[in-house]
Amino acid sequence: MILNEIKRRFFGAMLVLSLTSGTGGTAFAQNTQDCQALRNHVMDGAHVTSARVMTSETLVEYCEVRATALPSISIEVRLPLEEWNGKLYQVGCGGFCGVLGRADKKYSFVNAMGPGLERGYATATSDSGHHGLSVTDATWAYNNPPAERDWAWRSIGETNRVAMSLLDVFYKKKPENSYFQGCSNGGRMANMAALKYPQMFSGIISGAPAMDYTGLVATKMAWLTQANTDKDGKVILKPGKDQLIGDEVIKQCDAEDGAEDGMIADPRRCSVDLSVLKCEADQKAETCLTDVELNVIEKWRQGPRNKAGEQLYPGGVPEGSERFWWLWLTGKPEGGGKLIPLFAKDFVGYMAFEKDPGAGYSLSDFDFETDPKRLETMAEIYNSDRPDLTAFIAAGGKMIVWHGWADAIVTPYKTVDWYEKLSSNMGGKEELEKNVRLFMIPGMDHCGLLPGANGVTQDSLKVLEALENWVEKGEAPQTILK
């Protein structure tokens, strides 16, 4: 038995040697015992809770390690047993997070470890420091500043620290390159990674970044909700008229870009007159819009403003996003969707202000004259929209930012506004594009979750490959679509 074990370890070591030789040291083979041994790995301020060998849908065997970074950040690291590519792929999480590895349960690209694992990466993610009942649940943040800080930025650094420690003991080698990918709140985290940890990642993918969380989820979403609520607290624009509105928008704007393809290339060029849908006498309600419904849409388009007419957040709901309104704004006639009021209610109740008002706070209580100022304290903690990436660029980092023009929840206008300011601060667009590039995608829903008129979804992206080529080969991306 002892002789057999010696032989097994000898041939295992020879296999590792043969895999690493001639490949630049980027392929490794480990075994079940090496994985299980990680249960005893000791780290400062963190501990391993489990380590087991798993097989993914693509038959990639990996060591799944669960760990906790104190006080309460749950982390998952996946370590390929064979042919590790020598790199780390870390991902963010959507909404208020709280569900470890949620994106991987749906086999998606955004905020998911799977695509990295399939390419041979060691991968890592976290729940951002708390357990939530859903990604719209923010009750965990009530009078809990440490948890808010973990969600805001600390979980990014702690996940990376734990992952690096595990890679070091498992492979006996640090990664050649580290990448971060996230969308929505994960995009906010991506921008935060570039600001807070400018030397941590070789490359960053920031999708539909909710970078100004206080402005977006408090000010803008409260505006959208109040605009669609009458004086009796009832919804004005009910489910079911999305297609009527969307069809008219496409009819008037589709050809603006010179191609009639069922989508709008840039809604900023679009000028729509929906008064043509105004209800006439005896017209069936489902075929037209009332004056109050038209007023709702007008307010949604313009975005939040105070009584003086000052814009409180860049832009509103873009033309061309109507096919996705059921998920974010209006819901379905049979129920479901309408997530914006859910996100906003929990955010303003438990996260947006320095002193949390709690469950009794209603979105109708949000005051556009005084409350935007009250958001400033938490904005310093959460927001990652500072248009200055000097340290990240100085470290040689590359960043791809992408956003769908038909995003009804995280407005693309904010991303464009941020990029324009960033360009100005970084020496102009040509200079900025040496390290940071923005790709705006016509017809795409938020994070490409729902299919656009042209079938475009997150599955249409090849953004990780584009970032790899940029960082590792110096080939700057011209497109991120397949």
Backbone torsions as a table, in degrees:
resi	resn	phi	psi	omega
1	MET	NA	-45.1	-179.7
2	ILE	-63.7	-42.3	179.9
3	LEU	-62.8	-41.4	179.2
4	ASN	-63.1	-39.2	179.2
5	GLU	-66.2	-39.7	177.6
6	ILE	-61.9	-44.3	178.9
7	LYS	-62.2	-42.2	-178.4
8	ARG	-61.4	-44.9	-179.5
9	ARG	-67.2	-36.4	-179.9
10	PHE	-64.9	-48.8	-178.5
11	PHE	-69.5	-30.7	174.3
12	GLY	-62.8	-43.0	179.3
13	ALA	-65.6	-39.2	178.8
14	MET	-65.6	-34.2	178.5
15	LEU	-66.1	-43.7	177.3
16	VAL	-59.3	-43.5	-179.8
17	LEU	-61.7	-43.1	-178.1
18	SER	-68.4	-33.1	179.5
19	LEU	-72.8	-35.6	-176.8
20	THR	-82.5	-27.5	-178.9
21	SER	-71.6	133.9	177.4
22	GLY	80.5	3.2	179.2
23	THR	-123.0	16.5	179.8
24	GLY	71.3	17.8	179.2
25	GLY	72.6	29.0	-175.6
26	THR	-114.4	16.3	175.0
27	ALA	-134.4	133.8	-173.8
28	PHE	-138.4	155.9	173.8
29	ALA	-131.0	123.7	176.2
30	GLN	-119.7	173.4	-177.0
31	ASN	-127.7	179.9	-176.7
32	THR	-60.5	-39.4	-179.5
33	GLN	-64.2	-39.6	177.8
34	ASP	-61.8	-38.3	178.5
35	CYS	-65.6	-50.7	-177.7
36	GLN	-63.4	-28.8	179.6
37	ALA	-65.5	-21.1	179.6
38	LEU	-67.5	-13.9	176.9
39	ARG	-61.9	-25.5	-178.2
40	ASN	-99.2	7.3	-178.5
41	HIS	-69.8	133.6	-176.3
42	VAL	-106.2	132.0	177.5
43	MET	-134.7	150.7	173.6
44	ASP	-70.8	130.4	174.6
45	GLY	67.3	18.4	-179.7
46	ALA	-160.6	158.8	176.5
47	HIS	-150.1	148.8	177.5
48	VAL	-78.7	134.7	177.9
49	THR	-105.1	-25.5	176.5
50	SER	-162.6	155.2	175.5
51	ALA	-150.3	122.2	-177.8
52	ARG	-150.4	155.1	178.8
53	VAL	-84.8	133.0	-178.3
54	MET	-128.3	157.6	173.9
55	THR	-122.3	123.8	-178.0
56	SER	-82.4	177.4	179.1
57	GLU	-61.0	-26.7	-179.6
58	THR	-94.7	14.0	175.9
59	LEU	66.1	24.5	174.2
60	VAL	-87.1	115.3	177.9
61	GLU	-78.6	135.0	179.3
62	TYR	-146.7	160.0	175.6
63	CYS	-93.9	114.8	177.8
64	GLU	-91.3	118.3	179.5
65	VAL	-114.3	125.0	172.0
66	ARG	-103.9	136.7	-178.6
67	ALA	-144.0	162.1	175.4
68	THR	-123.1	124.0	171.4
69	ALA	-94.5	123.5	-173.1
70	LEU	-62.3	141.9	5.7
71	PRO	-85.5	-27.7	-170.6
72	SER	-155.8	32.1	177.7
73	ILE	-90.6	111.6	177.2
74	SER	-83.2	130.4	-173.2
75	ILE	-127.3	141.5	171.9
76	GLU	-123.6	130.1	177.3
77	VAL	-122.6	132.7	178.4
78	ARG	-113.9	124.0	-175.1
79	LEU	-117.6	109.9	179.0
80	PRO	-56.9	135.0	178.9
81	LEU	-75.2	-30.7	-179.6
82	GLU	-130.7	144.5	173.7
83	GLU	54.2	48.2	167.7
84	TRP	-59.3	136.2	-177.1
85	ASN	-83.4	3.5	176.6
86	GLY	83.0	15.0	-175.9
87	LYS	-132.8	160.3	178.4
88	LEU	-113.5	137.5	178.2
89	TYR	-123.9	106.5	-178.7
90	GLN	-106.5	140.2	-176.6
91	VAL	-126.8	154.9	177.6
92	GLY	-89.4	-164.0	-179.5
93	CYS	-142.6	156.5	-172.6
94	GLY	-94.3	157.6	177.3
95	GLY	60.3	-135.2	176.7
96	PHE	-91.6	11.2	177.5
97	CYS	58.3	-139.8	177.7
98	GLY	89.6	-3.7	178.8
99	VAL	-128.1	107.2	-173.5
100	LEU	-64.4	124.9	176.5
101	GLY	65.0	27.8	-177.0
102	ARG	-56.6	-43.3	-175.8
103	ALA	-63.1	-30.6	-178.8
104	ASP	-71.8	-20.5	177.8
105	LYS	-70.9	-17.9	-178.7
106	LYS	-105.8	3.5	179.0
107	TYR	53.8	45.1	-179.7
108	SER	-99.3	-178.5	174.3
109	PHE	-97.7	-47.4	-174.2
110	VAL	-67.5	133.1	177.8
111	ASN	59.1	21.7	-176.5
112	ALA	-116.6	142.4	178.4
113	MET	-79.7	-26.8	-172.5
114	GLY	-50.5	-49.7	-179.4
115	PRO	-59.2	-34.1	176.4
116	GLY	-70.6	-43.1	-179.8
117	LEU	-61.1	-40.0	179.7
118	GLU	-62.9	-24.6	179.6
119	ARG	-96.9	11.3	174.7
120	GLY	91.5	6.3	179.5
121	TYR	-76.0	150.2	156.2
122	ALA	-77.5	137.6	-173.7
123	THR	-126.6	158.5	-177.9
124	ALA	-152.4	148.8	174.5
125	THR	-155.5	177.7	177.2
126	SER	-148.8	172.8	173.6
127	ASP	-92.8	6.0	179.8
128	SER	71.8	9.8	170.1
129	GLY	113.7	10.0	-179.5
130	HIS	-160.7	164.3	171.7
131	HIS	-104.1	129.2	179.1
132	GLY	-121.1	153.8	178.5
133	LEU	-71.6	-25.9	176.2
134	SER	-161.6	175.0	179.2
135	VAL	-76.2	-5.4	174.1
136	THR	-100.5	3.5	-178.4
137	ASP	-91.9	116.7	178.3
138	ALA	-117.5	15.1	-178.3
139	THR	-62.1	-25.8	178.6
140	TRP	-60.3	-22.9	-174.9
141	ALA	-86.9	-6.4	-175.0
142	TYR	-59.5	115.9	-178.6
143	ASN	50.1	42.0	-175.0
144	ASN	-133.7	70.3	-178.2
145	PRO	-56.6	-38.5	178.2
146	PRO	-60.5	-38.9	179.0
147	ALA	-68.8	-37.2	177.6
148	GLU	-64.5	-39.3	177.9
149	ARG	-65.5	-41.6	178.8
150	ASP	-61.0	-44.9	179.3
151	TRP	-63.7	-40.1	-173.9
152	ALA	-65.9	-48.8	-174.1
153	TRP	-155.4	-29.1	-171.7
154	ARG	-65.8	-33.2	-179.2
155	SER	-62.2	-27.5	178.2
156	ILE	-63.7	-52.3	-178.4
157	GLY	-67.6	-38.6	-178.8
158	GLU	-69.9	-38.0	176.5
159	THR	-61.5	-43.5	179.9
160	ASN	-65.9	-40.8	-179.5
161	ARG	-62.6	-45.9	179.7
162	VAL	-65.4	-43.6	179.7
163	ALA	-60.5	-44.9	-179.6
164	MET	-62.3	-38.6	179.1
165	SER	-65.0	-41.2	180.0
166	LEU	-69.6	-39.9	176.9
167	LEU	-61.5	-40.1	-177.3
168	ASP	-63.4	-42.2	-177.8
169	VAL	-81.0	-29.7	-176.6
170	PHE	-80.1	-45.2	-176.7
171	TYR	-104.0	-11.1	-176.7
172	LYS	60.5	34.2	-176.0
173	LYS	-160.3	139.4	175.6
174	LYS	-83.5	151.4	-179.2
175	PRO	-66.7	146.1	178.4
176	GLU	-71.0	-38.2	177.3
177	ASN	-142.1	149.5	176.7
178	SER	-125.4	134.6	-179.0
179	TYR	-123.0	150.7	174.5
180	PHE	-125.3	138.9	179.2
181	GLN	-137.5	134.1	175.7
182	GLY	-160.7	157.6	177.9
183	CYS	-136.3	149.8	-176.9
184	SER	64.5	-119.5	172.5
185	ASN	-61.6	-33.1	174.4
186	GLY	-62.0	-31.6	174.2
187	GLY	-69.9	-38.0	173.1
188	ARG	-59.2	-43.0	178.3
189	MET	-64.1	-36.9	178.4
190	ALA	-61.8	-46.5	176.9
191	ASN	-63.9	-38.2	178.8
192	MET	-64.3	-37.7	178.0
193	ALA	-59.8	-40.9	179.3
194	ALA	-67.0	-32.4	-178.6
195	LEU	-83.1	-48.5	-174.0
196	LYS	-82.8	-33.4	-175.3
197	TYR	-129.0	64.1	-170.4
198	PRO	-64.0	-19.2	-179.9
199	GLN	-104.6	3.3	-172.8
200	MET	-77.7	-35.9	-173.4
201	PHE	-122.4	136.7	176.4
202	SER	-70.0	-35.7	-178.5
203	GLY	-147.1	148.7	-177.4
204	ILE	-134.2	136.6	174.1
205	ILE	-112.3	118.8	-178.8
206	SER	-117.5	107.4	-178.0
207	GLY	-103.8	134.0	177.2
208	ALA	37.3	55.2	-168.7
209	PRO	-68.8	123.2	174.6
210	ALA	-83.7	60.1	-166.9
211	MET	-72.1	-27.6	176.8
212	ASP	-107.1	79.6	-171.3
213	TYR	-66.7	-38.2	-179.2
214	THR	-68.8	-42.7	178.4
215	GLY	-67.1	-37.9	-176.5
216	LEU	-77.1	-58.0	-168.8
217	VAL	-83.8	-21.2	174.2
218	ALA	-96.7	-72.2	-172.4
219	THR	-61.6	-53.3	-175.2
220	LYS	-69.5	-45.6	-176.2
221	MET	-70.9	-31.7	173.5
222	ALA	-64.4	-39.6	177.7
223	TRP	-61.5	-47.8	-178.8
224	LEU	-61.3	-39.9	-178.5
225	THR	-71.7	-45.1	178.6
226	GLN	-63.2	-37.6	-179.1
227	ALA	-61.9	-27.0	-176.8
228	ASN	-105.1	22.5	-179.8
229	THR	-126.4	127.2	-179.7
230	ASP	-83.2	179.6	-175.0
231	LYS	-65.2	-17.8	177.9
232	ASP	-95.5	5.7	178.9
233	GLY	82.5	12.8	-179.0
234	LYS	-97.8	151.1	179.4
235	VAL	-70.2	137.2	-178.7
236	ILE	-90.5	-62.2	179.5
237	LEU	-87.9	102.5	-174.5
238	LYS	-86.3	168.0	178.8
239	PRO	-60.1	148.4	171.7
240	GLY	113.8	-13.8	-179.0
241	LYS	-103.6	6.0	-178.8
242	ASP	-58.3	-46.5	-176.5
243	GLN	-67.8	-38.9	177.4
244	LEU	-57.1	-46.7	-179.2
245	ILE	-68.8	-46.3	-177.7
246	GLY	-61.7	-39.4	-180.0
247	ASP	-63.7	-39.3	-179.8
248	GLU	-70.7	-37.6	177.5
249	VAL	-62.0	-47.1	179.7
250	ILE	-64.8	-39.3	179.3
251	LYS	-58.3	-40.3	-176.0
252	GLN	-87.6	-25.3	-170.2
253	CYS	-116.7	-13.0	-172.5
254	ASP	-55.9	-40.2	-174.2
255	ALA	-83.3	0.4	-178.1
256	GLU	-57.8	-32.7	-177.5
257	ASP	-94.2	5.8	177.8
258	GLY	88.6	0.3	179.7
259	ALA	-136.4	124.1	177.2
260	GLU	-89.4	91.3	-174.0
261	ASP	-127.3	13.9	176.5
262	GLY	81.1	10.0	178.2
263	MET	-145.6	162.8	-175.7
264	ILE	-108.0	120.7	-175.2
265	ALA	-68.3	-35.6	-179.6
266	ASP	-154.1	104.3	-176.1
267	PRO	-63.2	-15.0	177.0
268	ARG	-65.1	-24.3	178.8
269	ARG	-87.7	-2.5	-171.2
270	CYS	-95.8	128.6	176.0
271	SER	-123.9	109.8	-173.3
272	VAL	-111.3	135.9	174.6
273	ASP	-111.9	99.2	-177.7
274	LEU	-84.9	1.7	178.1
275	SER	-63.5	-18.5	177.1
276	VAL	-65.9	-15.7	178.8
277	LEU	-97.4	4.3	-177.2
278	LYS	-62.6	136.1	-175.8
279	CYS	-66.4	134.7	172.7
280	GLU	-100.4	170.1	-179.4
281	ALA	-57.6	133.8	175.8
282	ASP	67.2	12.2	178.1
283	GLN	-80.5	142.1	179.7
284	LYS	-64.5	134.7	-172.7
285	ALA	-59.1	-34.9	-176.3
286	GLU	-73.7	-9.2	-177.3
287	THR	-105.4	5.4	-175.3
288	CYS	-153.7	177.3	-180.0
289	LEU	-123.7	135.8	176.5
290	THR	-78.7	169.9	178.4
291	ASP	-59.8	-41.8	-178.3
292	VAL	-69.4	-33.5	176.2
293	GLU	-68.0	-41.6	177.3
294	LEU	-62.1	-35.3	178.3
295	ASN	-66.5	-37.3	176.3
296	VAL	-59.8	-49.3	-177.5
297	ILE	-63.2	-40.0	178.3
298	GLU	-59.7	-43.0	179.3
299	LYS	-68.5	-38.3	177.2
300	TRP	-61.9	-39.0	-178.4
301	ARG	-68.9	-39.5	-173.5
302	GLN	-80.0	-27.4	-178.3
303	GLY	82.8	171.8	-171.5
304	PRO	-66.1	137.1	177.0
305	ARG	-141.7	154.1	174.3
306	ASN	-90.1	-175.7	-175.8
307	LYS	-64.9	-25.7	179.3
308	ALA	-80.2	-2.5	179.6
309	GLY	84.9	8.9	-179.6
310	GLU	-76.5	133.1	179.6
311	GLN	-71.9	124.6	-177.1
312	LEU	-95.5	-12.8	179.5
313	TYR	-156.5	139.6	-174.1
314	PRO	-63.8	107.9	171.8
315	GLY	73.2	176.7	-178.8
316	GLY	-127.3	-143.2	-177.2
317	VAL	-79.2	121.5	-173.4
318	PRO	-74.5	146.6	171.0
319	GLU	-62.2	141.3	-178.0
320	GLY	98.7	-5.5	-178.7
321	SER	-97.3	2.2	-170.6
322	GLU	-60.4	-33.0	-178.3
323	ARG	-65.5	-15.2	-180.0
324	PHE	-105.4	-0.1	-175.7
325	TRP	-60.2	-32.4	-176.8
326	TRP	-59.3	-35.3	-178.1
327	LEU	-75.1	-37.4	-171.3
328	TRP	-103.3	-38.5	-168.1
329	LEU	-115.4	-45.4	-167.6
330	THR	-110.6	-26.1	-174.3
331	GLY	81.0	178.5	177.1
332	LYS	-103.4	153.3	177.8
333	PRO	-56.1	-34.5	-179.0
334	GLU	-88.3	0.6	179.3
335	GLY	106.9	161.1	-179.8
336	GLY	99.2	159.8	-179.2
337	GLY	76.2	-152.8	179.1
338	LYS	57.1	57.2	-173.6
339	LEU	-83.7	-23.1	-176.2
340	ILE	-57.1	-48.9	178.5
341	PRO	-61.9	-31.3	179.3
342	LEU	-67.6	-47.9	177.2
343	PHE	-59.0	-47.9	-173.7
344	ALA	-65.9	-41.9	-177.5
345	LYS	-61.4	-46.4	179.9
346	ASP	-69.3	-35.0	-178.5
347	PHE	-66.2	-48.6	-178.3
348	VAL	-71.1	-26.4	179.9
349	GLY	-77.6	-34.0	-169.9
350	TYR	-125.2	-11.6	-172.0
351	MET	-132.6	-29.6	-164.8
352	ALA	-73.7	-31.8	-174.8
353	PHE	-109.3	157.9	179.1
354	GLU	-60.5	-39.9	174.0
355	LYS	-109.0	115.4	-173.7
356	ASP	-72.6	124.3	178.2
357	PRO	-72.4	-23.0	176.4
358	GLY	88.5	-168.1	-171.8
359	ALA	-64.5	-23.2	-177.7
360	GLY	-75.8	-9.0	-178.5
361	TYR	-78.5	131.5	179.3
362	SER	-108.4	151.4	176.4
363	LEU	-62.0	-24.5	176.9
364	SER	-70.1	-15.0	178.4
365	ASP	-81.3	-14.5	-175.7
366	PHE	-66.4	126.5	-176.9
367	ASP	-106.3	115.2	-175.7
368	PHE	-74.8	-6.7	175.6
369	GLU	-88.2	-36.0	-172.9
370	THR	-116.5	-32.7	-172.5
371	ASP	-70.2	-33.6	176.4
372	PRO	-55.3	-35.6	177.2
373	LYS	-67.6	-37.2	-179.4
374	ARG	-67.9	-16.8	-179.1
375	LEU	-80.0	-11.2	-169.0
376	GLU	-62.5	-35.3	-178.9
377	THR	-62.1	-49.2	-178.3
378	MET	-75.2	-24.8	176.4
379	ALA	-60.5	-36.2	178.7
380	GLU	-63.4	-27.5	-178.3
381	ILE	-88.0	-43.0	-171.8
382	TYR	-89.6	-39.3	-162.7
383	ASN	-81.1	144.5	-178.1
384	SER	-128.5	35.1	-176.8
385	ASP	-100.0	16.2	177.4
386	ARG	-65.1	121.8	-174.7
387	PRO	-83.5	60.4	-179.9
388	ASP	-152.1	106.1	180.0
389	LEU	-114.1	35.6	-176.2
390	THR	-55.4	-48.8	-176.0
391	ALA	-67.2	-40.9	179.6
392	PHE	-63.8	-44.4	179.7
393	ILE	-67.3	-39.6	178.6
394	ALA	-62.3	-29.2	177.9
395	ALA	-80.9	-2.3	178.4
396	GLY	88.6	9.4	-177.4
397	GLY	-67.0	149.0	175.0
398	LYS	-117.2	141.6	-175.8
399	MET	-138.6	129.1	173.9
400	ILE	-110.7	122.6	176.2
401	VAL	-110.2	132.1	178.6
402	TRP	-136.0	150.4	-176.9
403	HIS	-156.9	141.4	176.1
404	GLY	-84.1	135.5	178.7
405	TRP	-68.4	-17.2	-178.0
406	ALA	-104.1	28.2	-179.0
407	ASP	-80.0	116.1	-175.5
408	ALA	-92.8	-9.7	-177.3
409	ILE	-108.6	-50.2	175.6
410	VAL	-103.2	100.2	-170.0
411	THR	-59.9	132.0	177.8
412	PRO	-66.6	-21.1	-178.7
413	TYR	-63.2	-34.0	178.2
414	LYS	-65.7	-43.2	-179.9
415	THR	-62.7	-43.5	178.4
416	VAL	-64.2	-42.0	178.7
417	ASP	-61.4	-44.7	178.5
418	TRP	-62.3	-43.7	-176.9
419	TYR	-66.6	-37.1	178.0
420	GLU	-65.4	-41.0	177.6
421	LYS	-67.6	-39.4	178.2
422	LEU	-62.6	-43.3	178.7
423	SER	-58.8	-43.9	179.8
424	SER	-62.3	-41.0	-178.1
425	ASN	-75.6	-25.0	-175.0
426	MET	-100.9	16.1	175.1
427	GLY	95.2	17.1	178.6
428	GLY	102.7	161.1	-175.7
429	LYS	-61.7	-42.6	-178.0
430	GLU	-61.1	-41.3	179.2
431	GLU	-70.5	-42.1	-179.7
432	LEU	-62.0	-38.5	-175.7
433	GLU	-67.5	-6.7	172.2
434	LYS	-68.7	-22.0	-177.1
435	ASN	-131.7	-26.9	-175.6
436	VAL	-134.0	124.8	179.9
437	ARG	-128.2	141.6	179.7
438	LEU	-110.3	133.0	177.2
439	PHE	-124.3	116.3	176.6
440	MET	-100.0	129.3	-170.6
441	ILE	-113.3	114.0	179.9
442	PRO	-61.2	140.9	173.1
443	GLY	75.0	2.0	-175.3
444	MET	-90.9	134.1	175.3
445	ASP	-71.5	173.3	177.2
446	HIS	-56.8	118.5	-178.7
447	CYS	58.3	16.0	-179.9
448	GLY	64.6	31.9	-176.0
449	LEU	-71.8	-44.5	178.1
450	LEU	-105.5	147.3	-178.3
451	PRO	-70.4	135.6	176.9
452	GLY	-79.2	178.3	-178.4
453	ALA	-59.1	-30.9	179.0
454	ASN	-96.1	11.8	179.2
455	GLY	81.2	5.6	-176.8
456	VAL	-72.9	129.6	175.9
457	THR	-141.1	-173.8	175.7
458	GLN	-61.9	-23.4	177.9
459	ASP	-70.3	-11.7	179.5
460	SER	-83.3	-3.4	-173.3
461	LEU	-94.1	146.8	169.5
462	LYS	-127.6	43.4	-170.4
463	VAL	-70.7	-34.5	178.3
464	LEU	-65.1	-43.9	178.2
465	GLU	-61.0	-40.7	179.7
466	ALA	-63.3	-39.8	179.9
467	LEU	-70.0	-39.5	177.0
468	GLU	-58.6	-47.1	-178.8
469	ASN	-63.8	-34.1	179.9
470	TRP	-70.2	-48.6	-177.4
471	VAL	-70.8	-43.9	-169.1
472	GLU	-95.1	-22.2	-178.6
473	LYS	-122.0	-6.0	-179.1
474	GLY	75.0	17.2	-179.0
475	GLU	-95.0	101.6	-177.9
476	ALA	-66.4	136.7	-175.2
477	PRO	-73.9	138.7	174.6
478	GLN	-102.2	-22.6	176.6
479	THR	-152.7	159.0	174.5
480	ILE	-122.5	11.2	178.3
481	LEU	-96.1	147.0	179.1
482	LYS	-70.5	NA	NA
